[in-house]
């Protein structure tokens, strides 16, 4: 069984997956998720794409990137359980543990669960006040799943 991703940080002021990942971590994961399912990726593969992107960026956006920075970032993503590694000959090959959709779903569930546990009344009131009825219905469905799952997990 794949371990749950590690969500230690939540930055409300950041867009998308950058709410729970750093900029380079998010860029690496987004790049890895564009590859065909089941296809591994090496640090060299990711580094070359990122290096090329930076060469083609505008002067204001251009910033150098080192191979070791990419290597350390991918190692950190593996420690957070977003990537798994396999040693193939002399290289480590990285595979995503989750699709982008699975990752987003898990981080949303994690945030909702924390809100529900810490602020159940305010969370439910906030959901009732959402202007998008589909988003509110999906959030209520996730909260119901969390509520069903919690007693089983706490009994373990």
PyMOL commands that place a pseudoatom at each C-alpha (Angstrom):
pseudoatom trace, name=CA, resn=UNK, resi=1, chain=A, elem=C, hetatm=0, pos=[0.000, 0.000, 0.000]
pseudoatom trace, name=CA, resn=UNK, resi=2, chain=A, elem=C, hetatm=0, pos=[1.266, 3.451, -0.926]
pseudoatom trace, name=CA, resn=UNK, resi=3, chain=A, elem=C, hetatm=0, pos=[1.780, 5.718, 2.097]
pseudoatom trace, name=CA, resn=UNK, resi=4, chain=A, elem=C, hetatm=0, pos=[-0.222, 8.916, 2.279]
pseudoatom trace, name=CA, resn=UNK, resi=5, chain=A, elem=C, hetatm=0, pos=[1.485, 12.042, 0.948]
pseudoatom trace, name=CA, resn=UNK, resi=6, chain=A, elem=C, hetatm=0, pos=[3.017, 14.291, 3.569]
pseudoatom trace, name=CA, resn=UNK, resi=7, chain=A, elem=C, hetatm=0, pos=[1.159, 17.615, 3.803]
pseudoatom trace, name=CA, resn=UNK, resi=8, chain=A, elem=C, hetatm=0, pos=[3.021, 19.545, 6.498]
pseudoatom trace, name=CA, resn=UNK, resi=9, chain=A, elem=C, hetatm=0, pos=[2.448, 22.993, 5.061]
pseudoatom trace, name=CA, resn=UNK, resi=10, chain=A, elem=C, hetatm=0, pos=[-0.634, 24.718, 3.707]
pseudoatom trace, name=CA, resn=UNK, resi=11, chain=A, elem=C, hetatm=0, pos=[-0.183, 28.190, 2.237]
pseudoatom trace, name=CA, resn=UNK, resi=12, chain=A, elem=C, hetatm=0, pos=[-3.553, 29.830, 1.590]
pseudoatom trace, name=CA, resn=UNK, resi=13, chain=A, elem=C, hetatm=0, pos=[-1.953, 32.620, -0.459]
pseudoatom trace, name=CA, resn=UNK, resi=14, chain=A, elem=C, hetatm=0, pos=[-0.472, 30.260, -3.082]
pseudoatom trace, name=CA, resn=UNK, resi=15, chain=A, elem=C, hetatm=0, pos=[-2.230, 28.930, -6.216]
pseudoatom trace, name=CA, resn=UNK, resi=16, chain=A, elem=C, hetatm=0, pos=[-3.094, 25.285, -6.895]
pseudoatom trace, name=CA, resn=UNK, resi=17, chain=A, elem=C, hetatm=0, pos=[-0.757, 22.577, -5.656]
pseudoatom trace, name=CA, resn=UNK, resi=18, chain=A, elem=C, hetatm=0, pos=[1.679, 25.265, -4.524]
pseudoatom trace, name=CA, resn=UNK, resi=19, chain=A, elem=C, hetatm=0, pos=[-0.541, 25.517, -1.461]
pseudoatom trace, name=CA, resn=UNK, resi=20, chain=A, elem=C, hetatm=0, pos=[1.150, 22.312, -0.230]
pseudoatom trace, name=CA, resn=UNK, resi=21, chain=A, elem=C, hetatm=0, pos=[4.326, 22.154, -2.357]
pseudoatom trace, name=CA, resn=UNK, resi=22, chain=A, elem=C, hetatm=0, pos=[7.144, 24.579, -2.996]
pseudoatom trace, name=CA, resn=UNK, resi=23, chain=A, elem=C, hetatm=0, pos=[7.487, 26.164, -6.437]
pseudoatom trace, name=CA, resn=UNK, resi=24, chain=A, elem=C, hetatm=0, pos=[10.198, 23.796, -7.661]
pseudoatom trace, name=CA, resn=UNK, resi=25, chain=A, elem=C, hetatm=0, pos=[8.492, 20.756, -6.110]
pseudoatom trace, name=CA, resn=UNK, resi=26, chain=A, elem=C, hetatm=0, pos=[5.269, 21.685, -7.921]
pseudoatom trace, name=CA, resn=UNK, resi=27, chain=A, elem=C, hetatm=0, pos=[7.116, 22.299, -11.192]
pseudoatom trace, name=CA, resn=UNK, resi=28, chain=A, elem=C, hetatm=0, pos=[8.837, 18.902, -10.951]
pseudoatom trace, name=CA, resn=UNK, resi=29, chain=A, elem=C, hetatm=0, pos=[5.583, 17.083, -10.149]
pseudoatom trace, name=CA, resn=UNK, resi=30, chain=A, elem=C, hetatm=0, pos=[3.712, 18.846, -12.952]
pseudoatom trace, name=CA, resn=UNK, resi=31, chain=A, elem=C, hetatm=0, pos=[6.457, 17.812, -15.366]
pseudoatom trace, name=CA, resn=UNK, resi=32, chain=A, elem=C, hetatm=0, pos=[6.410, 14.193, -14.134]
pseudoatom trace, name=CA, resn=UNK, resi=33, chain=A, elem=C, hetatm=0, pos=[2.614, 14.042, -14.417]
pseudoatom trace, name=CA, resn=UNK, resi=34, chain=A, elem=C, hetatm=0, pos=[2.832, 14.974, -18.125]
pseudoatom trace, name=CA, resn=UNK, resi=35, chain=A, elem=C, hetatm=0, pos=[4.724, 11.773, -18.855]
pseudoatom trace, name=CA, resn=UNK, resi=36, chain=A, elem=C, hetatm=0, pos=[2.919, 8.560, -19.832]
pseudoatom trace, name=CA, resn=UNK, resi=37, chain=A, elem=C, hetatm=0, pos=[1.635, 6.543, -16.870]
pseudoatom trace, name=CA, resn=UNK, resi=38, chain=A, elem=C, hetatm=0, pos=[4.170, 3.977, -15.704]
pseudoatom trace, name=CA, resn=UNK, resi=39, chain=A, elem=C, hetatm=0, pos=[7.096, 5.716, -17.387]
pseudoatom trace, name=CA, resn=UNK, resi=40, chain=A, elem=C, hetatm=0, pos=[9.897, 6.455, -14.991]
pseudoatom trace, name=CA, resn=UNK, resi=41, chain=A, elem=C, hetatm=0, pos=[11.858, 9.666, -14.897]
pseudoatom trace, name=CA, resn=UNK, resi=42, chain=A, elem=C, hetatm=0, pos=[15.457, 10.329, -13.938]
pseudoatom trace, name=CA, resn=UNK, resi=43, chain=A, elem=C, hetatm=0, pos=[16.859, 13.442, -12.322]
pseudoatom trace, name=CA, resn=UNK, resi=44, chain=A, elem=C, hetatm=0, pos=[18.733, 14.067, -15.582]
pseudoatom trace, name=CA, resn=UNK, resi=45, chain=A, elem=C, hetatm=0, pos=[15.445, 13.972, -17.576]
pseudoatom trace, name=CA, resn=UNK, resi=46, chain=A, elem=C, hetatm=0, pos=[13.820, 16.516, -15.276]
pseudoatom trace, name=CA, resn=UNK, resi=47, chain=A, elem=C, hetatm=0, pos=[16.932, 18.693, -15.030]
pseudoatom trace, name=CA, resn=UNK, resi=48, chain=A, elem=C, hetatm=0, pos=[17.266, 18.945, -18.817]
pseudoatom trace, name=CA, resn=UNK, resi=49, chain=A, elem=C, hetatm=0, pos=[13.650, 20.059, -19.255]
pseudoatom trace, name=CA, resn=UNK, resi=50, chain=A, elem=C, hetatm=0, pos=[13.876, 22.602, -16.430]
pseudoatom trace, name=CA, resn=UNK, resi=51, chain=A, elem=C, hetatm=0, pos=[17.243, 23.903, -17.670]
pseudoatom trace, name=CA, resn=UNK, resi=52, chain=A, elem=C, hetatm=0, pos=[15.844, 24.319, -21.197]
pseudoatom trace, name=CA, resn=UNK, resi=53, chain=A, elem=C, hetatm=0, pos=[12.745, 26.111, -19.881]
pseudoatom trace, name=CA, resn=UNK, resi=54, chain=A, elem=C, hetatm=0, pos=[14.938, 28.574, -18.038]
pseudoatom trace, name=CA, resn=UNK, resi=55, chain=A, elem=C, hetatm=0, pos=[17.081, 29.234, -21.112]
pseudoatom trace, name=CA, resn=UNK, resi=56, chain=A, elem=C, hetatm=0, pos=[13.943, 30.085, -23.078]
pseudoatom trace, name=CA, resn=UNK, resi=57, chain=A, elem=C, hetatm=0, pos=[12.377, 32.194, -20.307]
pseudoatom trace, name=CA, resn=UNK, resi=58, chain=A, elem=C, hetatm=0, pos=[12.324, 35.966, -20.352]
pseudoatom trace, name=CA, resn=UNK, resi=59, chain=A, elem=C, hetatm=0, pos=[15.276, 37.703, -18.728]
pseudoatom trace, name=CA, resn=UNK, resi=60, chain=A, elem=C, hetatm=0, pos=[13.195, 38.578, -15.617]
pseudoatom trace, name=CA, resn=UNK, resi=61, chain=A, elem=C, hetatm=0, pos=[12.017, 34.959, -15.201]
pseudoatom trace, name=CA, resn=UNK, resi=62, chain=A, elem=C, hetatm=0, pos=[15.356, 33.362, -15.978]
pseudoatom trace, name=CA, resn=UNK, resi=63, chain=A, elem=C, hetatm=0, pos=[17.103, 31.856, -13.012]
pseudoatom trace, name=CA, resn=UNK, resi=64, chain=A, elem=C, hetatm=0, pos=[19.764, 29.221, -13.039]
pseudoatom trace, name=CA, resn=UNK, resi=65, chain=A, elem=C, hetatm=0, pos=[19.068, 25.762, -11.791]
pseudoatom trace, name=CA, resn=UNK, resi=66, chain=A, elem=C, hetatm=0, pos=[21.640, 23.237, -10.657]
pseudoatom trace, name=CA, resn=UNK, resi=67, chain=A, elem=C, hetatm=0, pos=[21.454, 19.492, -11.201]
pseudoatom trace, name=CA, resn=UNK, resi=68, chain=A, elem=C, hetatm=0, pos=[21.913, 18.962, -7.452]
pseudoatom trace, name=CA, resn=UNK, resi=69, chain=A, elem=C, hetatm=0, pos=[18.952, 21.243, -6.719]
pseudoatom trace, name=CA, resn=UNK, resi=70, chain=A, elem=C, hetatm=0, pos=[16.713, 19.075, -8.911]
pseudoatom trace, name=CA, resn=UNK, resi=71, chain=A, elem=C, hetatm=0, pos=[18.167, 15.914, -7.339]
pseudoatom trace, name=CA, resn=UNK, resi=72, chain=A, elem=C, hetatm=0, pos=[17.524, 17.210, -3.807]
pseudoatom trace, name=CA, resn=UNK, resi=73, chain=A, elem=C, hetatm=0, pos=[14.007, 18.299, -4.739]
pseudoatom trace, name=CA, resn=UNK, resi=74, chain=A, elem=C, hetatm=0, pos=[13.148, 14.877, -6.171]
pseudoatom trace, name=CA, resn=UNK, resi=75, chain=A, elem=C, hetatm=0, pos=[14.622, 13.193, -3.086]
pseudoatom trace, name=CA, resn=UNK, resi=76, chain=A, elem=C, hetatm=0, pos=[12.435, 15.444, -0.901]
pseudoatom trace, name=CA, resn=UNK, resi=77, chain=A, elem=C, hetatm=0, pos=[9.370, 14.547, -2.991]
pseudoatom trace, name=CA, resn=UNK, resi=78, chain=A, elem=C, hetatm=0, pos=[10.156, 10.871, -2.419]
pseudoatom trace, name=CA, resn=UNK, resi=79, chain=A, elem=C, hetatm=0, pos=[10.410, 11.492, 1.347]
pseudoatom trace, name=CA, resn=UNK, resi=80, chain=A, elem=C, hetatm=0, pos=[6.985, 13.160, 1.147]
pseudoatom trace, name=CA, resn=UNK, resi=81, chain=A, elem=C, hetatm=0, pos=[5.708, 9.958, -0.548]
pseudoatom trace, name=CA, resn=UNK, resi=82, chain=A, elem=C, hetatm=0, pos=[4.845, 11.700, -3.814]
pseudoatom trace, name=CA, resn=UNK, resi=83, chain=A, elem=C, hetatm=0, pos=[7.513, 9.786, -5.730]
pseudoatom trace, name=CA, resn=UNK, resi=84, chain=A, elem=C, hetatm=0, pos=[8.948, 6.309, -5.396]
pseudoatom trace, name=CA, resn=UNK, resi=85, chain=A, elem=C, hetatm=0, pos=[12.398, 5.318, -6.600]
pseudoatom trace, name=CA, resn=UNK, resi=86, chain=A, elem=C, hetatm=0, pos=[13.892, 2.275, -8.237]
pseudoatom trace, name=CA, resn=UNK, resi=87, chain=A, elem=C, hetatm=0, pos=[17.593, 1.843, -8.842]
pseudoatom trace, name=CA, resn=UNK, resi=88, chain=A, elem=C, hetatm=0, pos=[18.233, 0.875, -12.458]
pseudoatom trace, name=CA, resn=UNK, resi=89, chain=A, elem=C, hetatm=0, pos=[21.917, 0.263, -13.157]
pseudoatom trace, name=CA, resn=UNK, resi=90, chain=A, elem=C, hetatm=0, pos=[23.670, 3.439, -11.992]
pseudoatom trace, name=CA, resn=UNK, resi=91, chain=A, elem=C, hetatm=0, pos=[20.619, 5.728, -11.932]
pseudoatom trace, name=CA, resn=UNK, resi=92, chain=A, elem=C, hetatm=0, pos=[17.581, 6.183, -9.757]
pseudoatom trace, name=CA, resn=UNK, resi=93, chain=A, elem=C, hetatm=0, pos=[14.310, 6.187, -11.666]
pseudoatom trace, name=CA, resn=UNK, resi=94, chain=A, elem=C, hetatm=0, pos=[11.399, 8.081, -10.110]
pseudoatom trace, name=CA, resn=UNK, resi=95, chain=A, elem=C, hetatm=0, pos=[7.722, 7.202, -10.495]
pseudoatom trace, name=CA, resn=UNK, resi=96, chain=A, elem=C, hetatm=0, pos=[4.737, 9.193, -9.212]
pseudoatom trace, name=CA, resn=UNK, resi=97, chain=A, elem=C, hetatm=0, pos=[2.789, 7.475, -6.427]
pseudoatom trace, name=CA, resn=UNK, resi=98, chain=A, elem=C, hetatm=0, pos=[-0.343, 9.397, -7.399]
pseudoatom trace, name=CA, resn=UNK, resi=99, chain=A, elem=C, hetatm=0, pos=[-1.837, 10.905, -10.523]
pseudoatom trace, name=CA, resn=UNK, resi=100, chain=A, elem=C, hetatm=0, pos=[-2.286, 14.662, -10.383]
pseudoatom trace, name=CA, resn=UNK, resi=101, chain=A, elem=C, hetatm=0, pos=[-6.022, 14.177, -9.791]
pseudoatom trace, name=CA, resn=UNK, resi=102, chain=A, elem=C, hetatm=0, pos=[-5.402, 11.693, -6.944]
pseudoatom trace, name=CA, resn=UNK, resi=103, chain=A, elem=C, hetatm=0, pos=[-2.899, 14.055, -5.334]
pseudoatom trace, name=CA, resn=UNK, resi=104, chain=A, elem=C, hetatm=0, pos=[-5.300, 17.003, -5.477]
pseudoatom trace, name=CA, resn=UNK, resi=105, chain=A, elem=C, hetatm=0, pos=[-8.136, 14.877, -4.117]
pseudoatom trace, name=CA, resn=UNK, resi=106, chain=A, elem=C, hetatm=0, pos=[-5.986, 13.687, -1.200]
pseudoatom trace, name=CA, resn=UNK, resi=107, chain=A, elem=C, hetatm=0, pos=[-4.775, 17.145, -0.274]
pseudoatom trace, name=CA, resn=UNK, resi=108, chain=A, elem=C, hetatm=0, pos=[-8.324, 18.547, -0.414]
pseudoatom trace, name=CA, resn=UNK, resi=109, chain=A, elem=C, hetatm=0, pos=[-9.561, 15.662, 1.770]
pseudoatom trace, name=CA, resn=UNK, resi=110, chain=A, elem=C, hetatm=0, pos=[-6.698, 16.270, 4.198]
pseudoatom trace, name=CA, resn=UNK, resi=111, chain=A, elem=C, hetatm=0, pos=[-7.514, 19.982, 4.511]
pseudoatom trace, name=CA, resn=UNK, resi=112, chain=A, elem=C, hetatm=0, pos=[-11.248, 19.326, 4.886]
pseudoatom trace, name=CA, resn=UNK, resi=113, chain=A, elem=C, hetatm=0, pos=[-10.624, 16.661, 7.511]
pseudoatom trace, name=CA, resn=UNK, resi=114, chain=A, elem=C, hetatm=0, pos=[-8.423, 19.039, 9.510]
pseudoatom trace, name=CA, resn=UNK, resi=115, chain=A, elem=C, hetatm=0, pos=[-11.053, 21.752, 9.286]
pseudoatom trace, name=CA, resn=UNK, resi=116, chain=A, elem=C, hetatm=0, pos=[-13.822, 19.361, 10.267]
pseudoatom trace, name=CA, resn=UNK, resi=117, chain=A, elem=C, hetatm=0, pos=[-11.901, 18.021, 13.260]
pseudoatom trace, name=CA, resn=UNK, resi=118, chain=A, elem=C, hetatm=0, pos=[-10.757, 21.437, 14.471]
pseudoatom trace, name=CA, resn=UNK, resi=119, chain=A, elem=C, hetatm=0, pos=[-13.735, 23.615, 13.475]
pseudoatom trace, name=CA, resn=UNK, resi=120, chain=A, elem=C, hetatm=0, pos=[-16.676, 21.346, 12.653]
pseudoatom trace, name=CA, resn=UNK, resi=121, chain=A, elem=C, hetatm=0, pos=[-19.432, 23.937, 13.106]
pseudoatom trace, name=CA, resn=UNK, resi=122, chain=A, elem=C, hetatm=0, pos=[-17.679, 26.675, 11.177]
pseudoatom trace, name=CA, resn=UNK, resi=123, chain=A, elem=C, hetatm=0, pos=[-16.687, 24.227, 8.425]
pseudoatom trace, name=CA, resn=UNK, resi=124, chain=A, elem=C, hetatm=0, pos=[-20.272, 23.048, 7.941]
pseudoatom trace, name=CA, resn=UNK, resi=125, chain=A, elem=C, hetatm=0, pos=[-21.565, 26.642, 8.040]
pseudoatom trace, name=CA, resn=UNK, resi=126, chain=A, elem=C, hetatm=0, pos=[-18.946, 27.663, 5.481]
pseudoatom trace, name=CA, resn=UNK, resi=127, chain=A, elem=C, hetatm=0, pos=[-19.956, 24.845, 3.158]
pseudoatom trace, name=CA, resn=UNK, resi=128, chain=A, elem=C, hetatm=0, pos=[-23.603, 25.834, 3.417]
pseudoatom trace, name=CA, resn=UNK, resi=129, chain=A, elem=C, hetatm=0, pos=[-22.648, 29.370, 2.376]
pseudoatom trace, name=CA, resn=UNK, resi=130, chain=A, elem=C, hetatm=0, pos=[-20.731, 28.349, -0.776]
pseudoatom trace, name=CA, resn=UNK, resi=131, chain=A, elem=C, hetatm=0, pos=[-22.112, 30.061, -3.859]
pseudoatom trace, name=CA, resn=UNK, resi=132, chain=A, elem=C, hetatm=0, pos=[-21.366, 27.108, -6.167]
pseudoatom trace, name=CA, resn=UNK, resi=133, chain=A, elem=C, hetatm=0, pos=[-23.922, 24.370, -5.378]
pseudoatom trace, name=CA, resn=UNK, resi=134, chain=A, elem=C, hetatm=0, pos=[-21.856, 21.671, -7.125]
pseudoatom trace, name=CA, resn=UNK, resi=135, chain=A, elem=C, hetatm=0, pos=[-18.752, 22.554, -5.085]
pseudoatom trace, name=CA, resn=UNK, resi=136, chain=A, elem=C, hetatm=0, pos=[-20.819, 22.560, -1.895]
pseudoatom trace, name=CA, resn=UNK, resi=137, chain=A, elem=C, hetatm=0, pos=[-22.325, 19.161, -2.725]
pseudoatom trace, name=CA, resn=UNK, resi=138, chain=A, elem=C, hetatm=0, pos=[-18.901, 17.669, -3.494]
pseudoatom trace, name=CA, resn=UNK, resi=139, chain=A, elem=C, hetatm=0, pos=[-17.449, 19.099, -0.273]
pseudoatom trace, name=CA, resn=UNK, resi=140, chain=A, elem=C, hetatm=0, pos=[-20.370, 17.686, 1.763]
pseudoatom trace, name=CA, resn=UNK, resi=141, chain=A, elem=C, hetatm=0, pos=[-19.808, 14.307, 0.083]
pseudoatom trace, name=CA, resn=UNK, resi=142, chain=A, elem=C, hetatm=0, pos=[-16.098, 14.408, 1.012]
pseudoatom trace, name=CA, resn=UNK, resi=143, chain=A, elem=C, hetatm=0, pos=[-16.955, 15.353, 4.592]
pseudoatom trace, name=CA, resn=UNK, resi=144, chain=A, elem=C, hetatm=0, pos=[-19.413, 12.445, 4.804]
pseudoatom trace, name=CA, resn=UNK, resi=145, chain=A, elem=C, hetatm=0, pos=[-16.684, 10.067, 3.560]
pseudoatom trace, name=CA, resn=UNK, resi=146, chain=A, elem=C, hetatm=0, pos=[-14.250, 11.494, 6.131]
pseudoatom trace, name=CA, resn=UNK, resi=147, chain=A, elem=C, hetatm=0, pos=[-16.820, 11.125, 8.922]
pseudoatom trace, name=CA, resn=UNK, resi=148, chain=A, elem=C, hetatm=0, pos=[-17.423, 7.457, 7.968]
pseudoatom trace, name=CA, resn=UNK, resi=149, chain=A, elem=C, hetatm=0, pos=[-13.695, 6.710, 7.710]
pseudoatom trace, name=CA, resn=UNK, resi=150, chain=A, elem=C, hetatm=0, pos=[-12.550, 8.413, 10.947]
pseudoatom trace, name=CA, resn=UNK, resi=151, chain=A, elem=C, hetatm=0, pos=[-14.121, 5.984, 13.456]
pseudoatom trace, name=CA, resn=UNK, resi=152, chain=A, elem=C, hetatm=0, pos=[-12.549, 3.017, 11.631]
pseudoatom trace, name=CA, resn=UNK, resi=153, chain=A, elem=C, hetatm=0, pos=[-9.108, 4.686, 11.620]
pseudoatom trace, name=CA, resn=UNK, resi=154, chain=A, elem=C, hetatm=0, pos=[-9.332, 5.701, 15.266]
pseudoatom trace, name=CA, resn=UNK, resi=155, chain=A, elem=C, hetatm=0, pos=[-10.223, 2.110, 16.216]
pseudoatom trace, name=CA, resn=UNK, resi=156, chain=A, elem=C, hetatm=0, pos=[-7.015, 0.754, 14.645]
for i in range(1, 156): cmd.bond("trace and resi %d" % i, "trace and resi %d" % (i + 1))
show_as sticks, trace
zoom trace
